[in-house]
Amino acid sequence: MTDQGCEYAEFVKGALADEEARRASVNTRAFTSITASGTQFAVATGLLLFLRGKDWLPRHGAAWAFAVSLSLYLISVGLGLLATQSHKTTVASPETMRTMLTERWMDHQVDARNSVAAVRVNAIEALREGTGSKTKWLSGPFGRR
């Protein structure tokens, strides 16, 4: 058994795990953004109506503030929903996996390790692209450049 390429293969394996964790984190933040925005708007509106009474109608200035608040809430929800969209990811096709189990089964361990690492690199590339796109939608105009 040879250890050739073990370090590289482990590095690629770890990078794939990191990207999958990053994707899960961004998805969680997107759902939290939607929930927090809705909760904040509902609590603020409910508190306002509780303090002012159910028959209270806002004056011109308060109506504008309410409209701006509602607009910002809807924008936040929209960006959160866009961030939760699924993005294409690249994984080994069933055909590739069948080839590994049949034609490539007798490959030397180093060649097999290299093939698996190459498939993982493709997955990492797709995950980074999709997660980067999700992060842009979630961050909106305040995101890092």
Phi and psi in radians as a Rosetta constraint file:
Dihedral C 1 N 2 CA 2 C 2 CIRCULARHARMONIC -1.857 0.35
Dihedral N 2 CA 2 C 2 N 3 CIRCULARHARMONIC 2.607 0.35
Dihedral C 2 N 3 CA 3 C 3 CIRCULARHARMONIC -1.719 0.35
Dihedral N 3 CA 3 C 3 N 4 CIRCULARHARMONIC 0.179 0.35
Dihedral C 3 N 4 CA 4 C 4 CIRCULARHARMONIC -1.034 0.35
Dihedral N 4 CA 4 C 4 N 5 CIRCULARHARMONIC 2.162 0.35
Dihedral C 4 N 5 CA 5 C 5 CIRCULARHARMONIC 1.437 0.35
Dihedral N 5 CA 5 C 5 N 6 CIRCULARHARMONIC 0.010 0.35
Dihedral C 5 N 6 CA 6 C 6 CIRCULARHARMONIC -1.022 0.35
Dihedral N 6 CA 6 C 6 N 7 CIRCULARHARMONIC -0.765 0.35
Dihedral C 6 N 7 CA 7 C 7 CIRCULARHARMONIC -1.077 0.35
Dihedral N 7 CA 7 C 7 N 8 CIRCULARHARMONIC -0.771 0.35
Dihedral C 7 N 8 CA 8 C 8 CIRCULARHARMONIC -1.133 0.35
Dihedral N 8 CA 8 C 8 N 9 CIRCULARHARMONIC -0.764 0.35
Dihedral C 8 N 9 CA 9 C 9 CIRCULARHARMONIC -1.089 0.35
Dihedral N 9 CA 9 C 9 N 10 CIRCULARHARMONIC -0.730 0.35
Dihedral C 9 N 10 CA 10 C 10 CIRCULARHARMONIC -1.162 0.35
Dihedral N 10 CA 10 C 10 N 11 CIRCULARHARMONIC -0.654 0.35
Dihedral C 10 N 11 CA 11 C 11 CIRCULARHARMONIC -1.084 0.35
Dihedral N 11 CA 11 C 11 N 12 CIRCULARHARMONIC -0.821 0.35
Dihedral C 11 N 12 CA 12 C 12 CIRCULARHARMONIC -1.117 0.35
Dihedral N 12 CA 12 C 12 N 13 CIRCULARHARMONIC -0.716 0.35
Dihedral C 12 N 13 CA 13 C 13 CIRCULARHARMONIC -1.057 0.35
Dihedral N 13 CA 13 C 13 N 14 CIRCULARHARMONIC -0.760 0.35
Dihedral C 13 N 14 CA 14 C 14 CIRCULARHARMONIC -1.154 0.35
Dihedral N 14 CA 14 C 14 N 15 CIRCULARHARMONIC -0.676 0.35
Dihedral C 14 N 15 CA 15 C 15 CIRCULARHARMONIC -1.116 0.35
Dihedral N 15 CA 15 C 15 N 16 CIRCULARHARMONIC -0.676 0.35
Dihedral C 15 N 16 CA 16 C 16 CIRCULARHARMONIC -1.122 0.35
Dihedral N 16 CA 16 C 16 N 17 CIRCULARHARMONIC -0.761 0.35
Dihedral C 16 N 17 CA 17 C 17 CIRCULARHARMONIC -1.085 0.35
Dihedral N 17 CA 17 C 17 N 18 CIRCULARHARMONIC -0.692 0.35
Dihedral C 17 N 18 CA 18 C 18 CIRCULARHARMONIC -1.101 0.35
Dihedral N 18 CA 18 C 18 N 19 CIRCULARHARMONIC -0.764 0.35
Dihedral C 18 N 19 CA 19 C 19 CIRCULARHARMONIC -1.144 0.35
Dihedral N 19 CA 19 C 19 N 20 CIRCULARHARMONIC -0.678 0.35
Dihedral C 19 N 20 CA 20 C 20 CIRCULARHARMONIC -1.136 0.35
Dihedral N 20 CA 20 C 20 N 21 CIRCULARHARMONIC -0.675 0.35
Dihedral C 20 N 21 CA 21 C 21 CIRCULARHARMONIC -1.174 0.35
Dihedral N 21 CA 21 C 21 N 22 CIRCULARHARMONIC -0.673 0.35
Dihedral C 21 N 22 CA 22 C 22 CIRCULARHARMONIC -1.107 0.35
Dihedral N 22 CA 22 C 22 N 23 CIRCULARHARMONIC -0.755 0.35
Dihedral C 22 N 23 CA 23 C 23 CIRCULARHARMONIC -1.074 0.35
Dihedral N 23 CA 23 C 23 N 24 CIRCULARHARMONIC -0.777 0.35
Dihedral C 23 N 24 CA 24 C 24 CIRCULARHARMONIC -1.093 0.35
Dihedral N 24 CA 24 C 24 N 25 CIRCULARHARMONIC -0.687 0.35
Dihedral C 24 N 25 CA 25 C 25 CIRCULARHARMONIC -1.124 0.35
Dihedral N 25 CA 25 C 25 N 26 CIRCULARHARMONIC -0.766 0.35
Dihedral C 25 N 26 CA 26 C 26 CIRCULARHARMONIC -1.134 0.35
Dihedral N 26 CA 26 C 26 N 27 CIRCULARHARMONIC -0.722 0.35
Dihedral C 26 N 27 CA 27 C 27 CIRCULARHARMONIC -1.074 0.35
Dihedral N 27 CA 27 C 27 N 28 CIRCULARHARMONIC -0.738 0.35
Dihedral C 27 N 28 CA 28 C 28 CIRCULARHARMONIC -1.102 0.35
Dihedral N 28 CA 28 C 28 N 29 CIRCULARHARMONIC -0.753 0.35
Dihedral C 28 N 29 CA 29 C 29 CIRCULARHARMONIC -1.114 0.35
Dihedral N 29 CA 29 C 29 N 30 CIRCULARHARMONIC -0.642 0.35
Dihedral C 29 N 30 CA 30 C 30 CIRCULARHARMONIC -1.124 0.35
Dihedral N 30 CA 30 C 30 N 31 CIRCULARHARMONIC -0.818 0.35
Dihedral C 30 N 31 CA 31 C 31 CIRCULARHARMONIC -1.146 0.35
Dihedral N 31 CA 31 C 31 N 32 CIRCULARHARMONIC -0.649 0.35
Dihedral C 31 N 32 CA 32 C 32 CIRCULARHARMONIC -1.137 0.35
Dihedral N 32 CA 32 C 32 N 33 CIRCULARHARMONIC -0.668 0.35
Dihedral C 32 N 33 CA 33 C 33 CIRCULARHARMONIC -1.061 0.35
Dihedral N 33 CA 33 C 33 N 34 CIRCULARHARMONIC -0.785 0.35
Dihedral C 33 N 34 CA 34 C 34 CIRCULARHARMONIC -1.104 0.35
Dihedral N 34 CA 34 C 34 N 35 CIRCULARHARMONIC -0.836 0.35
Dihedral C 34 N 35 CA 35 C 35 CIRCULARHARMONIC -1.112 0.35
Dihedral N 35 CA 35 C 35 N 36 CIRCULARHARMONIC -0.800 0.35
Dihedral C 35 N 36 CA 36 C 36 CIRCULARHARMONIC -1.141 0.35
Dihedral N 36 CA 36 C 36 N 37 CIRCULARHARMONIC -0.693 0.35
Dihedral C 36 N 37 CA 37 C 37 CIRCULARHARMONIC -1.096 0.35
Dihedral N 37 CA 37 C 37 N 38 CIRCULARHARMONIC -0.804 0.35
Dihedral C 37 N 38 CA 38 C 38 CIRCULARHARMONIC -1.119 0.35
Dihedral N 38 CA 38 C 38 N 39 CIRCULARHARMONIC -0.741 0.35
Dihedral C 38 N 39 CA 39 C 39 CIRCULARHARMONIC -1.130 0.35
Dihedral N 39 CA 39 C 39 N 40 CIRCULARHARMONIC -0.782 0.35
Dihedral C 39 N 40 CA 40 C 40 CIRCULARHARMONIC -1.089 0.35
Dihedral N 40 CA 40 C 40 N 41 CIRCULARHARMONIC -0.770 0.35
Dihedral C 40 N 41 CA 41 C 41 CIRCULARHARMONIC -1.151 0.35
Dihedral N 41 CA 41 C 41 N 42 CIRCULARHARMONIC -0.755 0.35
Dihedral C 41 N 42 CA 42 C 42 CIRCULARHARMONIC -1.127 0.35
Dihedral N 42 CA 42 C 42 N 43 CIRCULARHARMONIC -0.744 0.35
Dihedral C 42 N 43 CA 43 C 43 CIRCULARHARMONIC -1.141 0.35
Dihedral N 43 CA 43 C 43 N 44 CIRCULARHARMONIC -0.771 0.35
Dihedral C 43 N 44 CA 44 C 44 CIRCULARHARMONIC -1.104 0.35
Dihedral N 44 CA 44 C 44 N 45 CIRCULARHARMONIC -0.765 0.35
Dihedral C 44 N 45 CA 45 C 45 CIRCULARHARMONIC -1.151 0.35
Dihedral N 45 CA 45 C 45 N 46 CIRCULARHARMONIC -0.784 0.35
Dihedral C 45 N 46 CA 46 C 46 CIRCULARHARMONIC -1.094 0.35
Dihedral N 46 CA 46 C 46 N 47 CIRCULARHARMONIC -0.730 0.35
Dihedral C 46 N 47 CA 47 C 47 CIRCULARHARMONIC -1.118 0.35
Dihedral N 47 CA 47 C 47 N 48 CIRCULARHARMONIC -0.733 0.35
Dihedral C 47 N 48 CA 48 C 48 CIRCULARHARMONIC -1.064 0.35
Dihedral N 48 CA 48 C 48 N 49 CIRCULARHARMONIC -0.821 0.35
Dihedral C 48 N 49 CA 49 C 49 CIRCULARHARMONIC -1.184 0.35
Dihedral N 49 CA 49 C 49 N 50 CIRCULARHARMONIC -0.620 0.35
Dihedral C 49 N 50 CA 50 C 50 CIRCULARHARMONIC -1.124 0.35
Dihedral N 50 CA 50 C 50 N 51 CIRCULARHARMONIC -0.776 0.35
Dihedral C 50 N 51 CA 51 C 51 CIRCULARHARMONIC -1.273 0.35
Dihedral N 51 CA 51 C 51 N 52 CIRCULARHARMONIC -0.615 0.35
Dihedral C 51 N 52 CA 52 C 52 CIRCULARHARMONIC -1.653 0.35
Dihedral N 52 CA 52 C 52 N 53 CIRCULARHARMONIC -0.316 0.35
Dihedral C 52 N 53 CA 53 C 53 CIRCULARHARMONIC 1.723 0.35
Dihedral N 53 CA 53 C 53 N 54 CIRCULARHARMONIC 2.712 0.35
Dihedral C 53 N 54 CA 54 C 54 CIRCULARHARMONIC -1.199 0.35
Dihedral N 54 CA 54 C 54 N 55 CIRCULARHARMONIC -0.388 0.35
Dihedral C 54 N 55 CA 55 C 55 CIRCULARHARMONIC -1.627 0.35
Dihedral N 55 CA 55 C 55 N 56 CIRCULARHARMONIC 0.090 0.35
Dihedral C 55 N 56 CA 56 C 56 CIRCULARHARMONIC -1.238 0.35
Dihedral N 56 CA 56 C 56 N 57 CIRCULARHARMONIC 2.337 0.35
Dihedral C 56 N 57 CA 57 C 57 CIRCULARHARMONIC -2.076 0.35
Dihedral N 57 CA 57 C 57 N 58 CIRCULARHARMONIC 2.299 0.35
Dihedral C 57 N 58 CA 58 C 58 CIRCULARHARMONIC -1.209 0.35
Dihedral N 58 CA 58 C 58 N 59 CIRCULARHARMONIC 2.569 0.35
Dihedral C 58 N 59 CA 59 C 59 CIRCULARHARMONIC -1.311 0.35
Dihedral N 59 CA 59 C 59 N 60 CIRCULARHARMONIC 3.132 0.35
Dihedral C 59 N 60 CA 60 C 60 CIRCULARHARMONIC -0.963 0.35
Dihedral N 60 CA 60 C 60 N 61 CIRCULARHARMONIC -0.866 0.35
Dihedral C 60 N 61 CA 61 C 61 CIRCULARHARMONIC -1.139 0.35
Dihedral N 61 CA 61 C 61 N 62 CIRCULARHARMONIC -0.728 0.35
Dihedral C 61 N 62 CA 62 C 62 CIRCULARHARMONIC -1.207 0.35
Dihedral N 62 CA 62 C 62 N 63 CIRCULARHARMONIC -0.592 0.35
Dihedral C 62 N 63 CA 63 C 63 CIRCULARHARMONIC -1.128 0.35
Dihedral N 63 CA 63 C 63 N 64 CIRCULARHARMONIC -0.693 0.35
Dihedral C 63 N 64 CA 64 C 64 CIRCULARHARMONIC -1.136 0.35
Dihedral N 64 CA 64 C 64 N 65 CIRCULARHARMONIC -0.738 0.35
Dihedral C 64 N 65 CA 65 C 65 CIRCULARHARMONIC -1.094 0.35
Dihedral N 65 CA 65 C 65 N 66 CIRCULARHARMONIC -0.713 0.35
Dihedral C 65 N 66 CA 66 C 66 CIRCULARHARMONIC -1.138 0.35
Dihedral N 66 CA 66 C 66 N 67 CIRCULARHARMONIC -0.733 0.35
Dihedral C 66 N 67 CA 67 C 67 CIRCULARHARMONIC -1.123 0.35
Dihedral N 67 CA 67 C 67 N 68 CIRCULARHARMONIC -0.718 0.35
Dihedral C 67 N 68 CA 68 C 68 CIRCULARHARMONIC -1.131 0.35
Dihedral N 68 CA 68 C 68 N 69 CIRCULARHARMONIC -0.756 0.35
Dihedral C 68 N 69 CA 69 C 69 CIRCULARHARMONIC -1.072 0.35
Dihedral N 69 CA 69 C 69 N 70 CIRCULARHARMONIC -0.776 0.35
Dihedral C 69 N 70 CA 70 C 70 CIRCULARHARMONIC -1.110 0.35
Dihedral N 70 CA 70 C 70 N 71 CIRCULARHARMONIC -0.719 0.35
Dihedral C 70 N 71 CA 71 C 71 CIRCULARHARMONIC -1.102 0.35
Dihedral N 71 CA 71 C 71 N 72 CIRCULARHARMONIC -0.785 0.35
Dihedral C 71 N 72 CA 72 C 72 CIRCULARHARMONIC -1.107 0.35
Dihedral N 72 CA 72 C 72 N 73 CIRCULARHARMONIC -0.662 0.35
Dihedral C 72 N 73 CA 73 C 73 CIRCULARHARMONIC -1.079 0.35
Dihedral N 73 CA 73 C 73 N 74 CIRCULARHARMONIC -0.828 0.35
Dihedral C 73 N 74 CA 74 C 74 CIRCULARHARMONIC -1.128 0.35
Dihedral N 74 CA 74 C 74 N 75 CIRCULARHARMONIC -0.654 0.35
Dihedral C 74 N 75 CA 75 C 75 CIRCULARHARMONIC -1.125 0.35
Dihedral N 75 CA 75 C 75 N 76 CIRCULARHARMONIC -0.762 0.35
Dihedral C 75 N 76 CA 76 C 76 CIRCULARHARMONIC -1.058 0.35
Dihedral N 76 CA 76 C 76 N 77 CIRCULARHARMONIC -0.780 0.35
Dihedral C 76 N 77 CA 77 C 77 CIRCULARHARMONIC -1.120 0.35
Dihedral N 77 CA 77 C 77 N 78 CIRCULARHARMONIC -0.747 0.35
Dihedral C 77 N 78 CA 78 C 78 CIRCULARHARMONIC -1.063 0.35
Dihedral N 78 CA 78 C 78 N 79 CIRCULARHARMONIC -0.798 0.35
Dihedral C 78 N 79 CA 79 C 79 CIRCULARHARMONIC -1.151 0.35
Dihedral N 79 CA 79 C 79 N 80 CIRCULARHARMONIC -0.653 0.35
Dihedral C 79 N 80 CA 80 C 80 CIRCULARHARMONIC -1.106 0.35
Dihedral N 80 CA 80 C 80 N 81 CIRCULARHARMONIC -0.727 0.35
Dihedral C 80 N 81 CA 81 C 81 CIRCULARHARMONIC -1.150 0.35
Dihedral N 81 CA 81 C 81 N 82 CIRCULARHARMONIC -0.710 0.35
Dihedral C 81 N 82 CA 82 C 82 CIRCULARHARMONIC -1.096 0.35
Dihedral N 82 CA 82 C 82 N 83 CIRCULARHARMONIC -0.642 0.35
Dihedral C 82 N 83 CA 83 C 83 CIRCULARHARMONIC -1.211 0.35
Dihedral N 83 CA 83 C 83 N 84 CIRCULARHARMONIC -0.449 0.35
Dihedral C 83 N 84 CA 84 C 84 CIRCULARHARMONIC -1.508 0.35
Dihedral N 84 CA 84 C 84 N 85 CIRCULARHARMONIC -0.115 0.35
Dihedral C 84 N 85 CA 85 C 85 CIRCULARHARMONIC -1.031 0.35
Dihedral N 85 CA 85 C 85 N 86 CIRCULARHARMONIC 2.536 0.35
Dihedral C 85 N 86 CA 86 C 86 CIRCULARHARMONIC -1.290 0.35
Dihedral N 86 CA 86 C 86 N 87 CIRCULARHARMONIC 2.488 0.35
Dihedral C 86 N 87 CA 87 C 87 CIRCULARHARMONIC -2.048 0.35
Dihedral N 87 CA 87 C 87 N 88 CIRCULARHARMONIC 2.669 0.35
Dihedral C 87 N 88 CA 88 C 88 CIRCULARHARMONIC -1.081 0.35
Dihedral N 88 CA 88 C 88 N 89 CIRCULARHARMONIC 2.389 0.35
Dihedral C 88 N 89 CA 89 C 89 CIRCULARHARMONIC -2.162 0.35
Dihedral N 89 CA 89 C 89 N 90 CIRCULARHARMONIC 2.652 0.35
Dihedral C 89 N 90 CA 90 C 90 CIRCULARHARMONIC -1.778 0.35
Dihedral N 90 CA 90 C 90 N 91 CIRCULARHARMONIC 2.134 0.35
Dihedral C 90 N 91 CA 91 C 91 CIRCULARHARMONIC -2.258 0.35
Dihedral N 91 CA 91 C 91 N 92 CIRCULARHARMONIC 2.886 0.35
Dihedral C 91 N 92 CA 92 C 92 CIRCULARHARMONIC -1.114 0.35
Dihedral N 92 CA 92 C 92 N 93 CIRCULARHARMONIC 2.269 0.35
Dihedral C 92 N 93 CA 93 C 93 CIRCULARHARMONIC -1.254 0.35
Dihedral N 93 CA 93 C 93 N 94 CIRCULARHARMONIC 2.743 0.35
Dihedral C 93 N 94 CA 94 C 94 CIRCULARHARMONIC -0.985 0.35
Dihedral N 94 CA 94 C 94 N 95 CIRCULARHARMONIC -0.606 0.35
Dihedral C 94 N 95 CA 95 C 95 CIRCULARHARMONIC -1.091 0.35
Dihedral N 95 CA 95 C 95 N 96 CIRCULARHARMONIC -0.771 0.35
Dihedral C 95 N 96 CA 96 C 96 CIRCULARHARMONIC -1.087 0.35
Dihedral N 96 CA 96 C 96 N 97 CIRCULARHARMONIC -0.740 0.35
Dihedral C 96 N 97 CA 97 C 97 CIRCULARHARMONIC -1.182 0.35
Dihedral N 97 CA 97 C 97 N 98 CIRCULARHARMONIC -0.646 0.35
Dihedral C 97 N 98 CA 98 C 98 CIRCULARHARMONIC -1.119 0.35
Dihedral N 98 CA 98 C 98 N 99 CIRCULARHARMONIC -0.685 0.35
Dihedral C 98 N 99 CA 99 C 99 CIRCULARHARMONIC -1.087 0.35
Dihedral N 99 CA 99 C 99 N 100 CIRCULARHARMONIC -0.702 0.35
Dihedral C 99 N 100 CA 100 C 100 CIRCULARHARMONIC -1.082 0.35
Dihedral N 100 CA 100 C 100 N 101 CIRCULARHARMONIC -0.637 0.35
Dihedral C 100 N 101 CA 101 C 101 CIRCULARHARMONIC -1.451 0.35
Dihedral N 101 CA 101 C 101 N 102 CIRCULARHARMONIC -0.259 0.35
Dihedral C 101 N 102 CA 102 C 102 CIRCULARHARMONIC -2.010 0.35
Dihedral N 102 CA 102 C 102 N 103 CIRCULARHARMONIC -1.400 0.35
Dihedral C 102 N 103 CA 103 C 103 CIRCULARHARMONIC -1.111 0.35
Dihedral N 103 CA 103 C 103 N 104 CIRCULARHARMONIC -0.641 0.35
Dihedral C 103 N 104 CA 104 C 104 CIRCULARHARMONIC -1.676 0.35
Dihedral N 104 CA 104 C 104 N 105 CIRCULARHARMONIC -0.009 0.35
Dihedral C 104 N 105 CA 105 C 105 CIRCULARHARMONIC -0.976 0.35
Dihedral N 105 CA 105 C 105 N 106 CIRCULARHARMONIC -0.596 0.35
Dihedral C 105 N 106 CA 106 C 106 CIRCULARHARMONIC -1.587 0.35
Dihedral N 106 CA 106 C 106 N 107 CIRCULARHARMONIC 0.105 0.35
Dihedral C 106 N 107 CA 107 C 107 CIRCULARHARMONIC -1.002 0.35
Dihedral N 107 CA 107 C 107 N 108 CIRCULARHARMONIC 2.660 0.35
Dihedral C 107 N 108 CA 108 C 108 CIRCULARHARMONIC -1.109 0.35
Dihedral N 108 CA 108 C 108 N 109 CIRCULARHARMONIC 2.631 0.35
Dihedral C 108 N 109 CA 109 C 109 CIRCULARHARMONIC -0.983 0.35
Dihedral N 109 CA 109 C 109 N 110 CIRCULARHARMONIC -0.671 0.35
Dihedral C 109 N 110 CA 110 C 110 CIRCULARHARMONIC -1.145 0.35
Dihedral N 110 CA 110 C 110 N 111 CIRCULARHARMONIC -0.739 0.35
Dihedral C 110 N 111 CA 111 C 111 CIRCULARHARMONIC -1.138 0.35
Dihedral N 111 CA 111 C 111 N 112 CIRCULARHARMONIC -0.715 0.35
Dihedral C 111 N 112 CA 112 C 112 CIRCULARHARMONIC -1.108 0.35
Dihedral N 112 CA 112 C 112 N 113 CIRCULARHARMONIC -0.756 0.35
Dihedral C 112 N 113 CA 113 C 113 CIRCULARHARMONIC -1.066 0.35
Dihedral N 113 CA 113 C 113 N 114 CIRCULARHARMONIC -0.717 0.35
Dihedral C 113 N 114 CA 114 C 114 CIRCULARHARMONIC -1.124 0.35
Dihedral N 114 CA 114 C 114 N 115 CIRCULARHARMONIC -0.761 0.35
Dihedral C 114 N 115 CA 115 C 115 CIRCULARHARMONIC -1.086 0.35
Dihedral N 115 CA 115 C 115 N 116 CIRCULARHARMONIC -0.780 0.35
Dihedral C 115 N 116 CA 116 C 116 CIRCULARHARMONIC -1.122 0.35
Dihedral N 116 CA 116 C 116 N 117 CIRCULARHARMONIC -0.725 0.35
Dihedral C 116 N 117 CA 117 C 117 CIRCULARHARMONIC -1.103 0.35
Dihedral N 117 CA 117 C 117 N 118 CIRCULARHARMONIC -0.669 0.35
Dihedral C 117 N 118 CA 118 C 118 CIRCULARHARMONIC -1.110 0.35
Dihedral N 118 CA 118 C 118 N 119 CIRCULARHARMONIC -0.724 0.35
Dihedral C 118 N 119 CA 119 C 119 CIRCULARHARMONIC -1.107 0.35
Dihedral N 119 CA 119 C 119 N 120 CIRCULARHARMONIC -0.704 0.35
Dihedral C 119 N 120 CA 120 C 120 CIRCULARHARMONIC -1.164 0.35
Dihedral N 120 CA 120 C 120 N 121 CIRCULARHARMONIC -0.642 0.35
Dihedral C 120 N 121 CA 121 C 121 CIRCULARHARMONIC -1.100 0.35
Dihedral N 121 CA 121 C 121 N 122 CIRCULARHARMONIC -0.709 0.35
Dihedral C 121 N 122 CA 122 C 122 CIRCULARHARMONIC -1.060 0.35
Dihedral N 122 CA 122 C 122 N 123 CIRCULARHARMONIC -0.732 0.35
Dihedral C 122 N 123 CA 123 C 123 CIRCULARHARMONIC -1.133 0.35
Dihedral N 123 CA 123 C 123 N 124 CIRCULARHARMONIC -0.718 0.35
Dihedral C 123 N 124 CA 124 C 124 CIRCULARHARMONIC -1.069 0.35
Dihedral N 124 CA 124 C 124 N 125 CIRCULARHARMONIC -0.789 0.35
Dihedral C 124 N 125 CA 125 C 125 CIRCULARHARMONIC -1.026 0.35
Dihedral N 125 CA 125 C 125 N 126 CIRCULARHARMONIC -0.803 0.35
Dihedral C 125 N 126 CA 126 C 126 CIRCULARHARMONIC -1.173 0.35
Dihedral N 126 CA 126 C 126 N 127 CIRCULARHARMONIC -0.712 0.35
Dihedral C 126 N 127 CA 127 C 127 CIRCULARHARMONIC -1.093 0.35
Dihedral N 127 CA 127 C 127 N 128 CIRCULARHARMONIC -0.748 0.35
Dihedral C 127 N 128 CA 128 C 128 CIRCULARHARMONIC -1.106 0.35
Dihedral N 128 CA 128 C 128 N 129 CIRCULARHARMONIC -0.726 0.35
Dihedral C 128 N 129 CA 129 C 129 CIRCULARHARMONIC -1.118 0.35
Dihedral N 129 CA 129 C 129 N 130 CIRCULARHARMONIC -0.848 0.35
Dihedral C 129 N 130 CA 130 C 130 CIRCULARHARMONIC -1.152 0.35
Dihedral N 130 CA 130 C 130 N 131 CIRCULARHARMONIC -0.731 0.35
Dihedral C 130 N 131 CA 131 C 131 CIRCULARHARMONIC -1.209 0.35
Dihedral N 131 CA 131 C 131 N 132 CIRCULARHARMONIC -0.629 0.35
Dihedral C 131 N 132 CA 132 C 132 CIRCULARHARMONIC -1.076 0.35
Dihedral N 132 CA 132 C 132 N 133 CIRCULARHARMONIC -0.712 0.35
Dihedral C 132 N 133 CA 133 C 133 CIRCULARHARMONIC -1.131 0.35
Dihedral N 133 CA 133 C 133 N 134 CIRCULARHARMONIC -0.762 0.35
Dihedral C 133 N 134 CA 134 C 134 CIRCULARHARMONIC -1.054 0.35
Dihedral N 134 CA 134 C 134 N 135 CIRCULARHARMONIC -0.735 0.35
Dihedral C 134 N 135 CA 135 C 135 CIRCULARHARMONIC -1.110 0.35
Dihedral N 135 CA 135 C 135 N 136 CIRCULARHARMONIC -0.671 0.35
Dihedral C 135 N 136 CA 136 C 136 CIRCULARHARMONIC -1.093 0.35
Dihedral N 136 CA 136 C 136 N 137 CIRCULARHARMONIC -0.765 0.35
Dihedral C 136 N 137 CA 137 C 137 CIRCULARHARMONIC -1.155 0.35
Dihedral N 137 CA 137 C 137 N 138 CIRCULARHARMONIC -0.662 0.35
Dihedral C 137 N 138 CA 138 C 138 CIRCULARHARMONIC -1.257 0.35
Dihedral N 138 CA 138 C 138 N 139 CIRCULARHARMONIC -0.651 0.35
Dihedral C 138 N 139 CA 139 C 139 CIRCULARHARMONIC -1.376 0.35
Dihedral N 139 CA 139 C 139 N 140 CIRCULARHARMONIC -0.473 0.35
Dihedral C 139 N 140 CA 140 C 140 CIRCULARHARMONIC 1.074 0.35
Dihedral N 140 CA 140 C 140 N 141 CIRCULARHARMONIC -2.521 0.35
Dihedral C 140 N 141 CA 141 C 141 CIRCULARHARMONIC -1.262 0.35
Dihedral N 141 CA 141 C 141 N 142 CIRCULARHARMONIC -0.155 0.35
Dihedral C 141 N 142 CA 142 C 142 CIRCULARHARMONIC -1.701 0.35
Dihedral N 142 CA 142 C 142 N 143 CIRCULARHARMONIC 0.040 0.35
Dihedral C 142 N 143 CA 143 C 143 CIRCULARHARMONIC -1.237 0.35
Dihedral N 143 CA 143 C 143 N 144 CIRCULARHARMONIC 2.853 0.35
Dihedral C 143 N 144 CA 144 C 144 CIRCULARHARMONIC -1.224 0.35
Dihedral N 144 CA 144 C 144 N 145 CIRCULARHARMONIC 2.569 0.35
